[in-house]
Amino acid sequence: MYMKAFEVRWSDLDANRHLANSAYTNFMSHARMSFLIESGLDLPEMVEQNLGPVVFFEHMHYLREVLPGTGVRVSVEVAGLSRDGMFFEFHHNFYDHRGKHLAHCKMMGGWIDLHRRKLTGLPQKYLDALSRTEKAEGFRELTRADTRRHAVPVRDLE
């Protein structure tokens, strides 16, 4: 499984002096991008292809406190992928230096064509690169319906 290490900095803490919610999100995002780059989906090529990843949801479960002066390791596992690569699901786990499980997150997202501002499938070479990566236990092929599992109705004020 892919793993990225982070130092917990002062700026990562909240008012309770433990790892802030936003820091978890930032660590996961950084770990995911590192994973994608190392898997062959590097940033210059994403720019050339006008591709960008978008997050649909992140479901976070906090298991233990993360305090200052410690490090964390964040895993990235591919838990789902649509046939065309348009949709993806990643699972993240946070661990301390002893391997104690600190938090878990399930996130789902997709790829957007940055010119058309529409969801799009991945070019074949990127899909092949993601298909070659190690998969999470319970990996499944995603469909559009999977992206609606936790749908929230739009309720505009006007």
Secondary structure, DSSP 8 states (H G I E B T S, - for coil): -EEEEEE--GGGB-TTSSB-HHHHHHHHHHHHHHHHHHTT--HHHHHHHTEEEEEEEEEEEE-S---TT-EEEEEEEEEEEETTSSEEEEEEEEE-TT--EEEEEEEEEEEEETTTTEE----HHHHHHHHTS-EEEEEEEE-GGGGGTT--------
